[in-house]
């Protein structure tokens, strides 16, 4: 073996130092000595040092190999778009179908008509027996006996026409007549009410009996089904009086009987009349919002929406249609719309439902999905008489359209959404190719991170299969996992993750397969347990569930025969110069190997002379002692490295290999504790530092002087 030139000055210096420091007792004549000299010296020289670290073997990669701030290491592979479902897929409320109503005007109120007048004794007596008439005339103005009047008709009397109608057919109603007797004697009679146009009776007779002086009596007659004109006749029938005998009373032909007539709540089916302001139609129409089968919606907040309507009137008076959405609020006010129509008009329009909250639970028979619409039609009186009948009608066509929702609440049914098969390409196999031996990652996780702004419980059944380059496969065999719902509409979206780990799946076996790809698919199911919360599902207008998939492989592992290596320049390499120290000059050659092990694994070493020119690794020099694992704490993190020093004796063959090699490969083999069966955690700051020192005894001949 020969040493490279950079060591020769050191050796010469050692020789000179040896000579100078020798004991000299007298002056020497160097002419007496031979020009040849020999150095026989024992040397210990530091020749190399280095460090084996994780970063020698692998470098962090932004999206795959992550060196965390705490020193841990992870392999991460991910796809951010595993699944995504928005509110339109969770629940859809289509526009309800059109509604059409045909409304007959029906019976209508007219204002009560009244008459107030008097019948004097003079008027009545003119239609009585002439003898009685003459007697009354003779006694007029005197206090005397009032003659008895036997029962007899007392004539007919026209009354003032009523101004608010010309002719009507009464559907329902009554007429009341009140009389007050101002005669000095008791009277009895009946009034027959007739239409003056044709003497047709109006109801039955109004009978008044034994009406004392100063007394009032009221009689009411049902006139339902009668035709009325605006001019009536009073027919006084069966008028009688017992007279005053034996008493004298003042007798005056000017005394009278007051008569007051009034109608009561008369409703007419046809005729010509002034129709007062009145509501003639009111009905609540329930619009089924008709979501998907099994969906029960209780409350909605409509962001935008319309009611499109067409109303046609076949009636000759002004009408106002009121749409009252009794369970809908805009702000604090019930939503109401008024649509006026002139006589015999058709109107088309749009009413806005924007920014409206609607309670869909008001129907006791079905407290969900029902939107109550109250339609009210009323007459706005023009003050003029119009001709009408109850068959006059209106048509109302309307439809809720173009709705978008800010908020929906209820029970949205059980639905399933398919996650189509996708593939994640992994370079984990490429990573493993950097090592020989076996690494078993013991704590990998397949994680499903998700963001959920939907207030609906859901779960996911994920099918995951790994496949390596040899075509071998391994299923994840994970459980059905629950997706955490958003609990309150005012909360931020729920951000969480589902982990498939070594405790609930076969993820360790899947990663141990060294897959180059992972295929995944699955099914997301909403409300997997049915309606267990009492219709408490909700969504906002922009609600969605979206999730990704991450394969996370922390460097928690079991290690069997894993090698790391470092290549250093060989300080013993021969350059072939004539003046170098040759292998013959060396009596023996030892290498001292020092290691400071910062890994929690047992390590053994090999020194391999490497011929770079011919790419040849020569026979390995085995370090004959295993370097023990560093000490760790309860969390598996190294607390103190372990030092080891080993002496290696090199024979002539080993020295020859070293002489011919430009480089030395330092190769370390790692095994986790207990022959690779115990789990360890690898940190980025772990290092195995080593030093090499050479010990040799050299005999070197050289010339002194010329």
C-alpha positions as CSV (number, residue, x, y, z in Angstrom):
1,X,0.0,0.0,0.0
2,X,1.1,3.6,-0.6
3,X,-0.1,6.8,0.9
4,X,-1.2,9.7,-1.1
5,X,1.2,12.7,-1.3
6,X,-0.7,14.8,1.2
7,X,0.4,12.4,3.9
8,X,4.1,12.3,2.9
9,X,5.0,15.7,4.4
10,X,3.6,14.5,7.7
11,X,5.7,11.4,7.6
12,X,8.9,13.3,6.7
13,X,8.2,15.7,9.5
14,X,7.8,12.8,11.8
15,X,11.2,11.4,10.7
16,X,13.0,14.8,11.2
17,X,11.4,15.2,14.5
18,X,12.6,11.7,15.5
19,X,16.2,12.6,14.5
20,X,16.3,16.0,16.1
21,X,15.0,14.8,19.4
22,X,17.4,11.9,19.6
23,X,19.9,12.0,22.5
24,X,23.2,13.5,21.1
25,X,26.2,13.3,23.5
26,X,28.9,14.6,21.2
27,X,29.4,16.3,17.9
28,X,28.9,14.1,15.0
29,X,30.6,14.1,11.7
30,X,27.9,13.3,9.2
31,X,30.6,12.4,6.7
32,X,31.1,9.3,8.7
33,X,27.5,8.1,8.2
34,X,25.8,6.5,5.3
35,X,23.5,8.7,3.2
36,X,20.7,6.2,3.7
37,X,18.3,6.5,6.6
38,X,15.3,4.6,7.9
39,X,12.3,5.7,9.9
40,X,10.6,3.1,12.0
41,X,7.6,4.9,13.5
42,X,4.2,4.0,15.0
43,X,1.5,6.5,14.0
44,X,-2.2,7.1,14.8
45,X,-3.8,9.4,12.2
46,X,-7.4,10.7,12.0
47,X,-8.4,10.1,8.4
48,X,-12.2,10.7,7.9
49,X,-15.4,11.6,9.5
50,X,-19.0,11.9,8.4
51,X,-22.6,11.7,9.4
52,X,-25.5,9.5,8.2
53,X,-28.8,11.3,8.3
54,X,-32.3,10.8,6.9
55,X,-31.6,13.8,4.6
56,X,-28.7,11.8,3.1
57,X,-31.2,9.3,1.8
58,X,-34.3,11.4,1.1
59,X,-35.2,15.1,0.8
60,X,-38.5,16.7,1.7
61,X,-40.9,17.2,-1.1
62,X,-43.5,19.9,-0.8
63,X,-46.6,17.8,-1.4
64,X,-45.4,14.3,-0.6
65,X,-42.5,14.0,1.9
66,X,-43.0,16.4,4.7
67,X,-40.5,17.3,7.4
68,X,-42.7,18.7,10.2
69,X,-41.6,21.5,12.5
70,X,-41.6,19.1,15.5
71,X,-39.0,16.9,13.6
72,X,-41.4,14.1,12.7
73,X,-41.7,12.9,9.1
74,X,-44.7,12.1,7.0
75,X,-45.4,10.8,3.6
76,X,-48.6,12.5,2.4
77,X,-50.6,11.8,-0.8
78,X,-53.9,13.5,-1.3
79,X,-56.8,14.4,-3.6
80,X,-58.9,17.4,-2.5
81,X,-62.0,16.4,-4.5
82,X,-63.1,13.0,-3.2
83,X,-66.8,14.2,-3.1
84,X,-68.8,17.3,-3.2
85,X,-72.6,17.7,-2.9
86,X,-74.4,21.0,-2.7
87,X,-77.9,21.9,-1.4
88,X,-79.6,21.2,-4.7
89,X,-78.6,17.5,-4.4
90,X,-79.5,17.3,-0.8
91,X,-83.0,18.7,-1.3
92,X,-84.8,20.1,-4.3
93,X,-88.1,22.0,-4.1
94,X,-89.5,22.3,-7.6
95,X,-91.9,25.0,-8.6
96,X,-95.4,23.8,-7.5
97,X,-97.8,23.2,-10.3
98,X,-100.3,25.9,-11.4
99,X,-103.5,26.5,-9.5
100,X,-106.8,27.5,-11.1
101,X,-110.0,28.6,-9.3
102,X,-113.4,29.6,-10.7
103,X,-115.3,31.8,-8.3
104,X,-119.0,32.6,-8.6
105,X,-120.0,35.9,-7.2
106,X,-122.8,34.2,-5.2
107,X,-125.2,36.1,-3.0
108,X,-124.4,39.6,-2.1
109,X,-125.4,42.0,0.7
110,X,-127.3,45.1,0.0
111,X,-127.6,47.9,2.5
112,X,-130.6,47.7,4.8
113,X,-133.5,49.7,3.4
114,X,-135.9,51.5,5.9
115,X,-139.2,53.3,6.0
116,X,-140.6,55.5,8.8
117,X,-144.1,56.9,8.6
118,X,-147.5,57.3,10.3
119,X,-151.1,56.2,9.9
120,X,-153.5,58.7,11.4
121,X,-157.0,57.9,12.9
122,X,-158.4,60.0,10.1
123,X,-156.6,57.9,7.4
124,X,-157.6,54.6,8.9
125,X,-161.3,55.6,9.6
126,X,-161.7,56.5,5.9
127,X,-161.4,52.8,5.1
128,X,-163.6,51.6,8.0
129,X,-167.4,51.0,8.2
130,X,-169.0,54.5,7.5
131,X,-171.0,54.4,10.7
132,X,-167.8,54.1,12.7
133,X,-166.3,56.8,10.5
134,X,-169.2,59.1,11.2
135,X,-169.1,58.4,14.9
136,X,-165.4,59.3,15.1
137,X,-165.9,62.5,13.2
138,X,-168.7,63.5,15.5
139,X,-166.6,62.9,18.6
140,X,-163.4,64.5,17.1
141,X,-161.9,66.9,19.6
142,X,-164.0,65.7,22.5
143,X,-163.4,63.7,25.6
144,X,-165.9,61.0,25.3
145,X,-166.3,57.3,24.7
146,X,-164.2,55.9,21.9
147,X,-166.4,53.6,19.9
148,X,-165.6,49.9,19.6
149,X,-164.3,48.9,16.2
150,X,-165.0,45.3,15.1
151,X,-162.3,43.5,13.0
152,X,-162.2,44.8,9.4
153,X,-159.7,45.8,6.7
154,X,-158.5,49.3,7.0
155,X,-157.2,49.9,3.4
156,X,-153.8,49.9,1.6
157,X,-151.1,52.6,1.8
158,X,-148.1,53.3,-0.5
159,X,-144.8,54.0,1.1
160,X,-141.8,55.9,-0.2
161,X,-139.6,54.0,-2.7
162,X,-136.2,52.7,-1.5
163,X,-133.3,54.4,-3.3
164,X,-130.6,51.6,-3.0
165,X,-132.2,49.0,-5.4
166,X,-134.7,48.7,-8.1
167,X,-135.4,45.0,-8.0
168,X,-133.7,42.1,-6.2
169,X,-134.2,38.4,-5.5
170,X,-133.6,37.8,-1.8
171,X,-131.5,34.7,-0.9
172,X,-131.8,35.3,2.8
173,X,-133.0,38.1,5.0
174,X,-135.8,39.4,7.1
175,X,-137.9,42.6,7.4
176,X,-139.0,44.0,10.7
177,X,-141.9,46.4,11.4
178,X,-142.3,48.2,14.6
179,X,-145.5,50.1,15.4
180,X,-146.2,52.5,18.3
181,X,-149.9,53.1,19.2
182,X,-150.7,56.8,19.9
183,X,-154.5,56.1,19.9
184,X,-156.3,56.4,23.2
185,X,-157.5,52.9,23.0
186,X,-156.1,49.4,22.4
187,X,-155.8,48.3,18.8
188,X,-155.1,45.0,16.9
189,X,-154.3,44.6,13.2
190,X,-152.0,42.9,10.7
191,X,-149.9,44.4,8.0
192,X,-149.6,42.7,4.7
193,X,-146.4,43.8,2.8
194,X,-146.7,43.8,-1.0
195,X,-144.7,44.9,-4.0
196,X,-146.5,47.9,-5.4
197,X,-145.7,46.8,-9.0
198,X,-147.7,43.6,-9.0
199,X,-149.2,43.4,-5.5
200,X,-147.1,40.2,-4.9
201,X,-146.8,39.6,-1.2
202,X,-143.5,40.1,0.6
203,X,-143.3,37.4,3.3
204,X,-146.2,36.7,5.6
205,X,-148.4,39.2,7.4
206,X,-147.0,41.2,10.4
207,X,-149.6,40.6,13.2
208,X,-149.9,43.1,16.1
209,X,-152.3,42.2,18.9
210,X,-153.8,44.2,21.8
211,X,-151.4,47.1,21.4
212,X,-152.1,49.3,24.3
213,X,-152.1,53.1,24.1
214,X,-148.5,54.3,24.0
215,X,-147.2,50.7,23.5
216,X,-144.7,49.6,20.8
217,X,-144.6,46.1,19.2
218,X,-142.1,44.7,16.7
219,X,-142.7,41.8,14.3
220,X,-140.1,40.2,12.0
221,X,-140.9,38.2,8.9
222,X,-138.5,36.0,6.8
223,X,-138.4,37.2,3.2
224,X,-135.9,34.6,1.9
225,X,-136.8,33.6,-1.7
226,X,-138.9,36.7,-2.2
227,X,-138.6,39.1,-5.1
228,X,-138.6,42.7,-4.0
229,X,-139.1,45.9,-5.8
230,X,-138.1,49.2,-4.3
231,X,-141.8,50.3,-3.7
232,X,-144.0,48.6,-1.1
233,X,-147.7,48.7,-0.1
234,X,-148.9,48.3,3.4
235,X,-152.2,46.4,3.5
236,X,-153.9,47.0,6.9
237,X,-155.9,43.9,7.7
238,X,-158.2,42.9,10.5
239,X,-158.1,46.2,12.3
240,X,-160.0,46.2,15.5
241,X,-160.4,48.0,18.9
242,X,-162.5,47.3,22.0
243,X,-163.1,51.0,22.4
244,X,-163.0,52.9,25.7
245,X,-166.4,52.1,27.2
246,X,-167.3,52.8,29.8
247,X,-164.5,55.3,30.0
248,X,-164.3,58.6,28.3
249,X,-161.1,59.4,26.4
250,X,-160.0,62.3,24.2
251,X,-160.9,61.5,20.6
252,X,-158.8,63.2,17.9
253,X,-158.7,62.2,14.3
254,X,-155.1,63.5,14.2
255,X,-153.9,60.7,16.5
256,X,-151.7,58.2,14.7
257,X,-149.9,55.0,14.7
258,X,-146.1,55.2,14.0
259,X,-144.8,52.6,11.6
260,X,-141.0,51.8,11.2
261,X,-139.9,49.2,8.6
262,X,-136.3,47.9,8.2
263,X,-134.6,45.1,6.4
264,X,-132.1,42.9,8.2
265,X,-129.0,41.6,6.6
266,X,-130.6,40.9,3.3
267,X,-128.5,39.0,0.8
268,X,-129.6,38.9,-2.8
269,X,-128.8,36.5,-5.6
270,X,-129.6,38.8,-8.5
271,X,-131.1,42.1,-9.3
272,X,-130.3,45.7,-9.9
273,X,-129.0,47.4,-6.9
274,X,-126.2,49.5,-5.4
275,X,-123.8,46.9,-3.9
276,X,-122.0,48.2,-0.9
277,X,-118.3,47.4,-0.1
278,X,-118.2,43.8,0.9
279,X,-116.2,40.6,0.8
280,X,-118.1,38.0,-1.2
281,X,-115.4,35.3,-1.3
282,X,-112.8,34.0,1.1
283,X,-111.0,30.7,1.0
284,X,-107.7,29.3,2.0
285,X,-105.9,27.3,-0.7
286,X,-103.1,25.0,0.4
287,X,-100.2,24.8,-2.1
288,X,-98.2,21.6,-1.7
289,X,-94.6,22.6,-2.4
290,X,-94.1,19.0,-3.5
291,X,-90.5,18.2,-2.7
292,X,-89.0,14.7,-3.3
293,X,-90.9,11.8,-1.8
294,X,-90.3,11.3,1.9
295,X,-89.2,14.9,2.3
296,X,-91.0,17.0,4.9
297,X,-90.3,20.7,4.8
298,X,-91.4,22.8,7.8
299,X,-89.9,26.2,7.2
300,X,-88.3,28.0,4.3
301,X,-86.7,31.4,3.8
302,X,-87.3,32.4,0.2
303,X,-84.5,34.5,-1.3
304,X,-86.2,35.1,-4.6
305,X,-89.5,33.9,-6.0
306,X,-92.7,35.0,-7.7
307,X,-96.4,34.4,-7.8
308,X,-97.5,34.8,-11.4
309,X,-101.3,35.3,-11.8
310,X,-104.1,35.9,-14.2
311,X,-107.5,37.1,-12.9
312,X,-110.5,37.6,-15.1
313,X,-113.7,39.3,-13.9
314,X,-117.1,38.7,-15.3
315,X,-118.7,41.1,-12.9
316,X,-119.7,44.7,-13.6
317,X,-118.3,46.3,-10.4
318,X,-114.8,47.1,-9.2
319,X,-113.3,44.1,-7.4
320,X,-110.2,43.8,-5.2
321,X,-108.5,40.5,-4.9
322,X,-106.5,40.1,-1.7
323,X,-103.8,37.4,-1.6
324,X,-103.0,36.8,2.1
325,X,-100.1,34.5,2.8
326,X,-101.0,34.0,6.4
327,X,-97.9,32.0,7.4
328,X,-95.4,34.1,5.5
329,X,-93.6,37.0,7.0
330,X,-91.5,39.8,5.4
331,X,-89.8,41.3,8.4
332,X,-92.5,41.3,11.1
333,X,-95.4,41.7,8.7
334,X,-97.7,39.1,7.2
335,X,-97.3,39.0,3.5
336,X,-100.4,40.5,1.7
337,X,-101.1,41.7,-1.8
338,X,-104.1,43.5,-3.3
339,X,-105.0,43.3,-7.0
340,X,-107.8,45.6,-8.2
341,X,-109.9,44.8,-11.2
342,X,-112.3,47.1,-13.0
343,X,-115.6,45.7,-14.1
344,X,-115.2,42.8,-16.6
345,X,-111.4,43.2,-16.7
346,X,-108.6,40.6,-17.1
347,X,-105.4,41.3,-15.4
348,X,-102.0,39.5,-15.6
349,X,-99.2,40.2,-13.0
350,X,-96.4,39.1,-10.8
351,X,-96.1,39.3,-7.0
352,X,-92.7,39.0,-5.4
353,X,-92.0,36.4,-2.7
354,X,-88.4,37.6,-2.2
355,X,-87.0,37.8,1.4
356,X,-89.9,35.9,2.9
357,X,-90.0,33.5,5.7
358,X,-92.7,30.8,5.4
359,X,-94.1,28.4,8.0
360,X,-95.3,25.3,6.3
361,X,-96.7,23.6,9.4
362,X,-100.0,25.4,9.8
363,X,-102.2,22.6,8.4
364,X,-103.1,20.3,11.3
365,X,-103.7,17.4,8.9
366,X,-100.3,17.6,7.3
367,X,-97.9,19.9,9.2
368,X,-95.3,20.1,6.5
369,X,-94.9,21.0,2.8
370,X,-98.2,23.1,2.9
371,X,-98.1,26.8,1.9
372,X,-101.4,28.4,2.8
373,X,-102.8,31.0,0.3
374,X,-105.9,32.9,1.5
375,X,-107.7,34.4,-1.5
376,X,-110.2,37.2,-0.6
377,X,-112.4,38.9,-3.2
378,X,-114.3,42.1,-2.3
379,X,-116.5,44.6,-4.0
380,X,-115.5,48.3,-4.0
381,X,-118.8,50.1,-4.4
382,X,-119.1,52.7,-7.2
383,X,-122.3,54.0,-5.6
384,X,-124.3,53.2,-8.7
385,X,-126.8,50.5,-9.3
386,X,-125.6,47.6,-11.3
387,X,-127.4,44.5,-12.6
388,X,-125.9,41.2,-11.5
389,X,-126.7,37.7,-10.6
390,X,-125.0,35.0,-8.6
391,X,-123.7,33.2,-11.7
392,X,-121.3,36.1,-12.5
393,X,-117.9,34.6,-12.0
394,X,-114.1,35.1,-11.8
395,X,-111.2,32.9,-12.7
396,X,-108.0,33.1,-10.8
397,X,-104.9,31.3,-12.1
398,X,-101.7,31.5,-10.2
399,X,-98.4,29.7,-9.8
400,X,-95.4,30.0,-7.5
401,X,-92.3,30.1,-9.7
402,X,-88.6,30.9,-9.9
403,X,-88.0,30.2,-6.2
404,X,-84.5,30.1,-4.7
405,X,-84.1,29.5,-1.0
406,X,-81.8,31.1,1.6
407,X,-82.8,28.5,4.2
408,X,-84.8,25.2,4.3
409,X,-85.7,23.3,7.4
410,X,-87.5,19.9,7.9
411,X,-86.7,16.3,7.3
412,X,-85.0,15.7,3.9
413,X,-85.3,12.0,3.6
414,X,-82.7,9.4,3.2
415,X,-80.6,9.7,0.1
416,X,-77.4,8.1,-1.2
417,X,-74.8,9.7,-3.4
418,X,-72.2,7.7,-5.3
419,X,-68.6,8.5,-5.2
420,X,-67.3,7.6,-8.6
421,X,-64.1,5.5,-8.7
422,X,-60.9,7.6,-8.8
423,X,-57.2,6.7,-8.5
424,X,-54.5,8.4,-6.5
425,X,-51.1,7.7,-8.0
426,X,-48.5,7.2,-5.2
427,X,-44.7,7.3,-5.5
428,X,-44.5,5.3,-2.3
429,X,-43.1,2.4,-4.3
430,X,-40.4,4.7,-5.7
431,X,-39.6,5.8,-2.2
432,X,-39.1,2.2,-1.0
433,X,-36.8,1.6,-3.9
434,X,-34.3,3.8,-2.2
435,X,-33.9,1.2,0.5
436,X,-33.2,-2.4,0.7
437,X,-34.7,-4.4,3.5
438,X,-38.1,-4.1,5.0
439,X,-39.9,-1.1,6.4
440,X,-43.3,-1.6,8.0
441,X,-45.1,1.7,8.7
442,X,-47.2,0.9,11.8
443,X,-49.4,4.0,12.1
444,X,-50.5,5.1,8.6
445,X,-53.9,6.8,8.2
446,X,-56.2,7.3,5.3
447,X,-58.0,10.5,6.2
448,X,-61.2,12.0,4.8
449,X,-61.0,15.7,5.6
450,X,-64.3,17.5,4.9
451,X,-66.1,20.7,5.2
452,X,-69.9,20.5,5.9
453,X,-72.2,23.4,6.0
454,X,-75.3,21.2,5.8
455,X,-77.4,20.5,8.9
456,X,-78.1,16.9,7.9
457,X,-76.5,13.8,9.5
458,X,-74.7,11.6,7.0
459,X,-72.2,8.8,6.8
460,X,-69.8,7.4,4.2
461,X,-69.0,3.9,3.2
462,X,-65.6,4.2,1.6
463,X,-64.1,1.5,-0.6
464,X,-60.4,1.7,-0.9
465,X,-58.0,-0.7,-2.5
466,X,-54.2,-0.5,-2.9
467,X,-52.4,-2.1,-5.8
468,X,-48.6,-2.4,-6.2
469,X,-46.6,-2.7,-9.4
470,X,-46.8,-6.5,-9.2
471,X,-50.6,-6.4,-9.4
472,X,-51.1,-7.4,-5.8
473,X,-54.1,-5.8,-4.1
474,X,-55.2,-5.0,-0.5
475,X,-58.6,-3.6,0.6
476,X,-58.8,-1.1,3.3
477,X,-61.8,-2.9,5.0
478,X,-62.7,0.3,6.9
479,X,-66.0,0.8,8.8
480,X,-68.9,3.1,7.8
481,X,-67.9,6.5,9.1
482,X,-70.2,9.3,10.3
483,X,-69.9,12.8,8.9
484,X,-70.4,15.4,11.6
485,X,-73.3,17.7,10.7
486,X,-73.5,21.5,11.2
487,X,-75.6,22.0,14.3
488,X,-76.8,25.5,14.1
489,X,-77.3,27.8,11.0
490,X,-75.3,30.5,12.7
491,X,-72.3,28.3,13.3
492,X,-69.3,28.3,10.9
493,X,-69.2,25.3,8.6
494,X,-68.1,22.1,10.3
495,X,-64.5,21.2,9.5
496,X,-63.4,17.7,10.5
497,X,-62.0,14.5,9.3
498,X,-62.6,10.8,9.4
499,X,-59.6,8.6,10.0
500,X,-59.1,5.0,8.9
501,X,-56.2,3.8,11.1
502,X,-54.7,0.7,12.3
503,X,-57.4,0.3,15.0
504,X,-60.4,0.3,12.6
505,X,-59.1,-0.9,9.3
506,X,-56.4,-2.8,7.4
507,X,-54.5,0.4,6.4
508,X,-51.2,-1.0,7.8
509,X,-51.5,-4.0,5.5
510,X,-52.5,-1.8,2.6
511,X,-49.4,0.4,3.0
512,X,-47.2,-2.6,3.6
513,X,-48.2,-3.7,0.1
514,X,-46.1,-0.7,-1.2
515,X,-48.9,0.4,-3.5
516,X,-48.2,2.5,-6.5
517,X,-51.8,3.5,-6.7
518,X,-54.9,3.6,-4.5
519,X,-58.4,3.2,-6.0
520,X,-61.3,4.6,-4.1
521,X,-65.0,4.9,-4.5
522,X,-67.9,5.0,-2.0
523,X,-71.4,6.0,-1.0
524,X,-72.5,9.0,1.1
525,X,-75.9,8.5,2.8
526,X,-77.9,11.3,4.4
527,X,-80.1,10.7,7.4
528,X,-78.9,7.1,7.7
529,X,-81.0,6.5,10.8
530,X,-84.1,8.1,9.4
531,X,-86.0,11.0,11.0
532,X,-84.6,10.7,14.5
533,X,-84.4,14.4,15.3
534,X,-88.0,15.6,14.6
535,X,-87.5,17.3,11.3
536,X,-84.4,19.2,12.3
537,X,-82.5,19.0,9.1
538,X,-81.5,22.3,7.5
539,X,-79.6,23.8,4.7
540,X,-78.6,27.3,3.7
541,X,-78.6,28.5,0.2
542,X,-74.9,27.9,-0.3
543,X,-74.7,24.8,1.8
544,X,-72.5,21.9,0.6
545,X,-70.6,18.9,1.8
546,X,-67.2,18.5,0.3
547,X,-64.4,16.1,1.2
548,X,-61.0,15.0,0.1
549,X,-58.8,12.0,0.7
550,X,-55.3,11.9,2.2
551,X,-53.0,9.0,2.7
552,X,-50.7,10.0,5.6
553,X,-47.8,7.8,6.5
554,X,-46.0,9.0,9.6
555,X,-42.5,7.6,10.1
556,X,-43.5,5.3,12.9
557,X,-42.2,2.0,11.8
558,X,-40.6,-1.3,12.3
559,X,-37.3,-1.7,10.5
560,X,-35.5,-4.8,9.3
561,X,-32.2,-4.6,7.5
562,X,-32.5,-1.1,6.1
563,X,-29.3,0.4,4.8
564,X,-28.1,4.0,4.6
565,X,-24.8,4.8,3.1
566,X,-22.4,7.7,2.6
567,X,-19.5,7.9,0.2
568,X,-16.3,9.6,1.3
569,X,-13.0,10.3,-0.4
570,X,-10.4,7.5,0.3
571,X,-7.4,9.0,2.0
572,X,-5.4,5.8,1.5
573,X,-5.8,5.7,-2.3
574,X,-2.6,5.2,-4.2
575,X,-1.8,7.6,-7.1
576,X,1.1,5.5,-8.3
577,X,4.0,8.0,-7.7
578,X,7.4,6.6,-7.1
579,X,8.1,8.6,-4.0
580,X,5.1,7.4,-2.1
581,X,5.2,5.0,0.9
582,X,4.4,1.6,-0.4
583,X,2.5,-1.3,1.2
584,X,5.9,-2.9,2.0
585,X,6.7,-0.1,4.4
586,X,3.7,-1.0,6.7
587,X,4.2,-3.5,9.4
588,X,0.4,-3.5,10.4
589,X,-2.6,-1.3,9.8
590,X,-5.6,-0.9,12.0
591,X,-8.7,1.3,11.6
592,X,-10.4,2.7,14.6
593,X,-14.2,3.2,14.0
594,X,-16.0,5.6,16.3
595,X,-19.8,6.0,16.1
596,X,-22.3,8.3,17.9
597,X,-25.7,6.7,17.3
598,X,-28.6,9.1,17.5
599,X,-31.1,6.6,16.0
600,X,-33.4,4.5,18.2
601,X,-32.3,1.4,16.2
602,X,-29.4,-1.0,16.4
603,X,-26.8,-0.4,13.7
604,X,-24.0,-2.4,12.2
605,X,-21.4,-1.1,9.7
606,X,-19.4,-2.0,6.7
607,X,-16.6,-0.2,5.0
608,X,-16.6,-0.8,1.3
609,X,-13.6,0.2,-0.9
610,X,-15.1,1.7,-4.1
611,X,-13.5,1.9,-7.5
612,X,-15.3,4.8,-9.1
613,X,-13.7,4.5,-12.5
614,X,-14.9,0.9,-13.0
615,X,-17.9,1.2,-10.6
616,X,-16.7,-1.7,-8.5
617,X,-17.3,-2.3,-4.8
618,X,-14.6,-4.4,-3.3
619,X,-14.9,-6.8,-0.4
620,X,-16.6,-5.2,2.6
621,X,-14.8,-4.6,5.8
622,X,-17.3,-5.6,8.5
623,X,-17.3,-3.6,11.7
624,X,-17.4,-6.4,14.2
625,X,-19.7,-4.9,16.8
626,X,-23.3,-3.8,16.6
627,X,-23.9,-0.2,17.7
628,X,-26.8,-0.2,20.1
629,X,-29.9,1.9,19.8
630,X,-30.0,5.4,21.3
631,X,-31.9,5.9,24.5
632,X,-35.5,7.0,24.1
633,X,-38.2,8.5,26.4
634,X,-41.7,7.3,27.0
635,X,-42.9,8.8,23.7
636,X,-40.2,7.0,21.7
637,X,-38.0,10.1,21.1
638,X,-34.3,9.8,21.5
639,X,-33.0,11.4,24.7
640,X,-29.3,10.5,24.4
641,X,-27.2,9.0,21.7
642,X,-24.9,6.0,22.3
643,X,-21.1,6.0,21.7
644,X,-19.2,3.0,20.4
645,X,-15.6,2.6,19.4
646,X,-14.3,-0.4,17.5
647,X,-10.8,-1.4,16.3
648,X,-10.6,-3.2,12.9
649,X,-7.5,-5.0,11.9
650,X,-6.8,-5.0,8.2
651,X,-4.9,-7.7,6.4
652,X,-2.8,-7.3,3.2
653,X,-5.8,-8.1,1.0
654,X,-7.9,-5.5,2.6
655,X,-5.1,-2.9,2.4
656,X,-4.7,-3.7,-1.3
657,X,-8.4,-3.1,-2.0
658,X,-8.2,0.1,-0.1
659,X,-5.1,1.2,-2.1
660,X,-6.9,0.7,-5.4
661,X,-10.1,2.5,-4.5
662,X,-10.8,6.2,-4.9
663,X,-13.6,6.2,-2.4
664,X,-14.8,4.5,0.7
665,X,-18.5,3.7,1.1
666,X,-19.7,3.7,4.7
667,X,-22.8,1.5,4.8
668,X,-25.0,1.2,7.9
669,X,-27.6,-1.4,8.4
670,X,-30.5,-0.5,10.7
671,X,-32.8,-2.7,12.6
672,X,-35.4,-1.5,15.1
673,X,-35.1,-2.9,18.6
674,X,-35.8,-6.6,19.2
675,X,-34.7,-7.7,15.7
676,X,-37.0,-5.4,13.9
677,X,-40.1,-6.2,15.8
678,X,-40.4,-3.1,17.9
679,X,-42.0,0.1,16.7
680,X,-39.8,3.2,16.6
681,X,-40.4,6.9,15.5
682,X,-37.9,8.5,13.2
683,X,-37.2,12.3,13.5
684,X,-35.4,14.5,11.0
685,X,-32.7,15.5,13.5
686,X,-31.5,11.9,14.1
687,X,-28.0,11.3,13.0
688,X,-25.3,8.7,13.2
689,X,-21.9,10.4,13.3
690,X,-18.8,8.4,12.7
691,X,-15.0,9.0,12.6
692,X,-12.2,6.9,11.2
693,X,-8.7,6.8,12.5
694,X,-5.7,4.8,11.2
695,X,-3.1,3.2,13.4
696,X,0.0,1.8,11.7
697,X,3.8,1.2,12.1
698,X,5.8,2.4,9.1
699,X,9.4,1.6,8.1
700,X,10.5,4.2,5.5
701,X,13.9,4.4,3.9
702,X,15.1,7.7,2.4
703,X,18.3,9.5,1.3
704,X,20.0,12.1,3.4
705,X,21.9,14.7,1.5
706,X,22.9,13.8,-2.1
